[in-house]
Amino acid sequence: MESILEVKNVIKQYGDYTALNNVTLNVPKGSIYGLLGPNGAGKTSLIRIINQITLPDSGEIYLDGEKLSPKHISHIGYMPEERGLYKSMKVGEQALYLAQLKGLSKSEAKKQLEYWFEELDIKGWWNKKIQELSKGMAQKIQFVVTVLHQPKLLILDEPFSGFDPVNANIIKDEIMQLRDKGTTIIFSTHRMESVEDMCDHIALIHKSNKLIEGKLHDVKRQYRSNTFQVGIVPASLEGLLAGINTRYQTTQANFKTLDDELKLEVQLPENSTSRELLEYLMQQGNVTYFVEKIPSVNDIFIQTVSQK
């Protein structure tokens, strides 16, 4: 898949501290790319370099096949976690000003703002000052001024911070629509459920190093453990436990169902199949639940970070 952003062997140091250690990433065009990592991992340093707020000590970055340069600023939209709106300015005045900084004419900026204010149902906010808005309302304005110049690459740092669930879903839908129209999105967040729902690709940075990168389903495949969650009403509890523990490695499970059954996690040995397990369980009682335990992004995140 063709990349819109290529980060090649980037190193960034602040005195004796290494923020990025020879980091290489490839962000595919038209994807939602999850940039993950604990606090202090190096994510913000990388984002600042992509936005040309700071420069790398070594390494190169390419945007759409061209070496990153000041002319590419107009092709990037960036919504930082710490928002940057002027609290005493009116919403409409400020949005027009920021749009023109991104290269839009005043007439084109008004056209785009009319669309977004209608789309997000915020037409009545034009003459309000930012300081008069709630955090969630201000977040909507920040989102609008980030996307209205129709950037090729959109970088969102904790975009759902401050939103209630309803408005978070509204912004999520807008992000997905932008992706469907061809915008590439780098999505930096600690909300792993958002990564599960939205991201096509992920990268994990920890202690300045890239540890994981790839398609989300490929990464999950690498971390699968052949473990199945089982719910069963056994004909004989003692007989089931005595037999299954001689064949498989089992632990108690706590997944949620509507039935009152025995819940187990069963890990298959290499020479065993899920069909064999299911057939054995069906001989022991009424199987009410049987599903492979696919590792979540949160599971992968915790497992990978804790090992380093």
C-alpha positions in Angstrom: 0.0 0.0 0.0 1.3 3.4 -0.9 2.5 5.6 2.0 1.6 9.3 2.4 4.0 9.7 5.3 7.4 8.1 5.6 9.5 8.6 8.7 13.1 7.3 8.1 15.6 6.7 10.9 14.6 9.8 12.9 16.6 10.6 16.0 15.7 13.5 18.3 17.6 14.3 21.5 17.2 17.0 24.2 20.6 17.2 25.8 21.3 13.7 27.2 17.8 12.6 26.8 16.8 10.6 23.6 13.2 11.3 22.7 13.3 9.3 19.4 15.8 6.6 18.7 16.1 5.8 15.0 12.4 5.6 14.5 11.0 4.5 11.1 7.3 4.5 10.2 5.2 4.2 7.1 1.6 5.7 7.2 -0.5 4.3 4.3 -2.7 6.7 2.3 -6.3 6.8 3.2 -5.8 5.0 6.6 -6.5 5.8 10.2 -3.1 5.1 11.8 -3.0 4.7 15.6 0.1 6.1 17.1 0.3 4.6 20.6 2.6 4.7 23.6 2.7 5.6 27.2 3.4 9.1 28.4 7.0 10.1 27.6 7.3 7.5 24.8 8.2 10.0 22.1 4.9 10.4 20.4 4.6 14.2 20.9 8.2 14.7 19.8 7.5 12.9 16.5 4.2 14.8 16.0 6.1 18.1 16.6 8.7 17.1 14.0 6.0 16.2 11.4 4.5 19.6 12.0 7.9 21.2 11.6 7.6 22.8 15.1 11.0 21.2 15.8 13.5 19.5 13.6 15.1 16.0 13.9 18.7 15.7 14.8 19.0 13.1 12.0 16.8 11.2 9.7 14.3 12.2 7.0 10.5 12.6 6.6 8.6 12.4 3.3 5.1 13.6 2.7 3.4 12.2 -0.4 6.8 11.3 -1.9 8.4 14.7 -1.3 10.9 15.5 1.4 9.1 17.4 4.2 9.5 21.2 3.8 7.6 24.4 4.9 5.4 24.3 1.8 3.7 21.1 3.2 2.3 22.9 6.3 -0.8 23.7 4.3 -1.3 19.9 3.6 -1.3 19.0 7.3 -4.0 19.6 9.9 -3.0 19.2 13.6 -5.2 19.2 16.6 -3.0 19.1 19.7 -4.1 17.6 23.1 -3.5 21.0 24.6 -5.9 23.2 22.6 -4.7 26.5 21.2 -7.8 28.7 20.7 -7.8 32.3 21.8 -10.3 32.5 24.6 -11.3 36.2 24.2 -11.9 36.0 20.5 -15.3 35.3 18.9 -15.6 31.9 17.3 -16.4 33.1 13.8 -13.6 35.7 13.8 -11.1 33.3 15.1 -12.0 30.5 12.7 -11.7 32.8 9.7 -8.3 34.0 10.9 -7.0 30.5 11.4 -8.4 29.3 8.0 -6.5 32.1 6.3 -3.3 31.2 8.0 -3.7 27.8 6.4 -3.9 29.4 3.0 -7.6 29.7 2.4 -9.1 32.9 0.9 -11.7 34.6 3.0 -14.5 33.6 0.7 -13.4 29.9 0.7 -12.9 30.0 4.4 -16.5 31.2 4.9 -17.8 28.5 2.5 -16.0 25.8 4.5 -17.1 27.2 7.8 -20.7 27.4 6.7 -20.5 23.7 5.8 -18.9 22.6 9.1 -21.1 24.8 11.3 -24.2 23.3 9.6 -22.8 19.8 9.8 -22.0 20.0 13.6 -25.1 22.1 14.4 -23.2 25.0 15.8 -24.4 27.9 13.7 -25.5 29.8 16.8 -21.9 30.0 18.1 -20.5 32.4 15.5 -20.5 35.4 17.8 -19.7 33.6 21.0 -16.3 33.9 22.6 -14.4 30.8 23.3 -14.4 31.5 27.0 -18.2 31.3 26.9 -18.1 27.7 25.6 -17.9 24.5 27.6 -14.8 22.3 27.0 -16.7 20.0 24.7 -18.1 23.0 22.7 -14.6 24.4 22.3 -13.4 21.0 21.2 -15.9 21.1 18.3 -14.5 24.5 17.2 -10.9 23.2 17.5 -11.9 20.2 15.3 -13.4 22.5 12.7 -10.4 24.8 12.4 -8.2 21.7 12.1 -10.0 20.2 9.2 -11.6 23.0 7.2 -8.6 23.5 4.9 -9.1 19.9 3.8 -5.6 18.6 4.7 -4.1 15.5 3.1 -2.8 14.4 6.5 -4.8 15.0 9.7 -3.0 14.5 13.1 -5.4 14.2 16.0 -4.0 14.0 19.6 -6.6 12.8 22.0 -9.4 14.1 19.9 -12.2 12.9 22.2 -10.9 14.6 25.3 -13.7 16.7 26.9 -16.5 15.2 24.8 -19.6 13.4 26.3 -20.4 10.1 24.6 -23.0 11.6 22.2 -20.6 14.3 20.8 -17.7 11.8 20.8 -19.7 9.6 18.4 -20.5 12.6 16.3 -16.8 13.5 15.9 -15.9 9.8 15.4 -18.4 9.7 12.5 -16.9 12.8 11.0 -13.4 11.3 11.2 -14.5 8.2 9.5 -16.1 10.2 6.7 -12.9 12.2 6.2 -11.0 8.9 5.9 -13.6 7.6 3.4 -13.1 10.8 1.3 -9.3 10.2 1.2 -7.8 12.0 4.2 -5.1 10.1 6.0 -5.4 10.4 9.8 -2.8 9.8 12.5 -4.7 9.2 15.7 -2.8 9.5 19.0 -4.7 8.4 22.0 -4.8 6.5 25.3 -8.4 5.3 24.6 -7.8 1.8 23.3 -11.4 1.2 22.6 -11.2 4.0 20.0 -8.2 2.4 18.4 -10.2 -0.9 18.2 -13.1 0.8 16.5 -11.3 3.2 14.1 -7.7 2.3 13.3 -6.6 0.3 10.2 -2.9 0.4 11.2 -1.1 0.9 14.5 2.4 1.7 15.7 3.6 1.4 19.3 6.4 3.6 20.6 7.9 3.0 24.0 11.0 4.6 25.6 11.9 6.3 22.3 11.8 3.1 20.2 9.3 1.7 17.8 8.2 -1.7 19.1 5.3 -2.6 16.8 3.9 -1.4 13.4 1.5 -3.0 11.0 -2.1 -3.6 10.0 -4.2 -4.0 13.2 -5.5 -7.5 12.3 -1.9 -8.6 11.4 -0.6 -7.4 14.8 -3.5 -9.2 16.6 -2.7 -12.3 14.7 0.9 -12.2 16.0 -0.3 -11.9 19.6 -3.0 -14.6 19.5 -2.5 -17.4 22.0 -5.0 -20.1 20.8 -7.1 -19.4 23.9 -10.8 -20.0 23.9 -13.5 -18.7 26.3 -15.9 -21.4 27.1 -19.3 -21.4 28.9 -20.7 -24.9 29.8 -23.3 -26.4 32.0 -21.6 -29.8 32.7 -23.3 -33.1 33.3 -20.8 -33.6 36.1 -18.7 -30.7 37.3 -16.1 -32.9 39.0 -15.8 -35.1 36.0 -15.4 -32.2 33.6 -12.7 -30.5 35.7 -10.8 -33.8 36.2 -10.9 -34.6 32.5 -10.3 -31.2 30.9 -7.3 -30.3 33.1 -5.5 -33.4 31.9 -5.9 -32.3 28.3 -5.7 -28.5 28.4 -4.4 -25.6 30.3 -7.4 -23.9 31.9 -8.2 -20.9 34.1 -11.4 -19.4 35.4 -12.9 -16.8 33.1 -15.1 -13.8 33.9 -16.7 -12.8 30.6 -20.3 -11.7 30.7 -23.2 -13.9 29.6 -26.9 -14.2 30.6 -26.6 -17.9 31.7 -25.4 -19.3 34.9 -22.7 -21.7 33.6 -19.1 -22.7 34.3 -16.8 -20.2 32.6 -13.3 -21.2 31.6 -10.4 -20.0 29.4 -8.9 -22.9 27.7 -5.5 -22.7 25.9 -4.9 -25.3 23.2 -1.6 -27.1 22.8 0.1 -26.9 19.4 -1.2 -30.3 18.3 -4.8 -29.6 19.1 -7.7 -27.9 17.2 -10.7 -25.8 18.3 -12.9 -28.5 16.8 -11.5 -31.2 19.0 -12.0 -29.0 22.1 -15.6 -28.2 21.1 -16.4 -31.9 20.4 -14.9 -32.8 23.8 -16.9 -30.2 25.6 -20.2 -31.2 23.9 -19.7 -34.7 25.3 -19.4 -33.2 28.8 -22.5 -31.0 28.9 -24.4 -28.1 27.3 -22.0 -25.7 25.7 -23.5 -22.2 25.9 -20.5 -20.1 24.9 -17.5 -20.8 22.7 -15.3 -18.1 21.2 -11.6 -17.5 20.6 -10.1 -14.9 22.8 -8.7 -12.4 20.4 -6.1 -10.1 22.0 -7.3 -6.5 22.3 -5.1 -3.5 21.6 -5.1 -2.8 25.3 -3.8 -6.4 25.9 -1.1 -6.0 23.3 -0.2 -2.6 24.6 0.2 -3.8 28.3 2.0 -7.0 27.3 4.5 -5.3 25.0 5.3 -2.3 27.3 5.6 -4.5 30.4 8.2 -6.7 28.7 10.5 -3.7 28.0 
